[in-house]
Amino acid sequence: AYQGKATSEAKLAVANNVASYLGWDSLMHDTWPTERKFNIWFFFDRSKGPRDIVTQEVKLTYALPNTRK
């Protein structure tokens, strides 16, 4: 869905649903490297110009349980 090539209504619905569970409006973002459970990486070549996406904090709809140390 990120590349804008998805045309299937089902794929677009799944992408929007996943984004909503992350607290995002779309999947046009990546996550911080410290994200605990759901991590999206976007690799880019600086020589090709600036990034076209923004790293965004994940705000899960259903919070993960606390970890024990």
N, C-alpha and C positions, 0 to 999 in steps of 0.2 A: 504494500500500500504506500510505502514511503516514496518509492520511485515514481509514483503516479501512473503506473502501468496496470494496476489491478482494475478490472472492469466488472468482475463478478460481484453481484450484490451481496452474496454470502460472504465473500472474502472481505469486502468493505465493512460489513456488519461486524464480523469478528474483530477486525482491526479497531473499529470504533469502540467495541465492547472492552477489549484489552486496554485501550487507552483510558477509558472511563474508570476501570479498576485501578489504574495507576494514578488517577487524579489529573489526567491530562485531557486536552481537547482533541488531540490526534497523536499519531505515532511519529510525528515529525520532530522528534527530540532524541537525545541519548541520555544516559544516566551518568551520575558521578561514579568513579571507580570504587568508591566505598559502599555502594548500594549493596545491601545484605542479600537479597533474594532474587531480584529481577534486575539484570544488568544488560543494557543495550550499548554496544560499542559502535562508534562511527569513526572509521579510519579515513583520514584525508591527507592529501598531498598539499603542503603549504605553498608549493610552487604553482599550484593551479588556482590560487586565490583564496579568499576567506571562506570559512565554513558557511554552509547555507542552512545549518540547523543550530539549535541552542540546547545546551545541556540543561536538563530540568530535574528538580527534586521529585522523587516519587512520594506520593501521598496515598498509600494504599487504602482502598475502600474497607477492606478487612485487615486490620493490623496483624502482623506476625506476633507470635508469642515471644516473650522475653527470653533471652538466652541465659543459661546458667553458666557460671564460671567457677 
